[in-house]
Amino acid sequence: MIYARLTGGLLMLMGIGACVPAATEPSGPAAPPAPGTVTYACDGWRILAGTYWIQCDDDIITINPAGEGNETLISFPTAEGLEYSWPSDGSYHIWALKNGVGTLRYRDGERGTTTPVLTNCRA
């Protein structure tokens, strides 16, 4: 599957790995964390490790929220911070950062609901 997304002044074609210059740049108030692995301590003594990296000017995080396999999420600036998700009409996780505090939510595409998984996550 090829997925196109406008970000950071580039049009990224997922599945091909190509970056093509785009006409406009989105803006947002939050700066993403520096590339590398960050371990977050969340409510309920739960831990989430995320590896931040950059590809074609996209800020990306790889997480393993259920211990069953890695998920790669792409950043999307929001009015209040920064969110990472995988654009899909199906089900997916959303990692949101606001003032250095993270929340992981699960979007159930079939039911149309979003449920918190991890809250108050701090590095």
Secondary structure as UniProt FT lines:
FT   STRAND          3..7
FT   TURN            8..9
FT   STRAND          10..14
FT   TURN            15..17
FT   STRAND          18..21
FT   STRAND          36..42
FT   HELIX           43..45
FT   STRAND          46..55
FT   TURN            56..57
FT   STRAND          58..63
FT   TURN            65..66
FT   STRAND          71..77
FT   STRAND          82..85
FT   STRAND          92..98
FT   TURN            99..100
FT   STRAND          101..108
FT   TURN            109..112
FT   STRAND          113..122
//
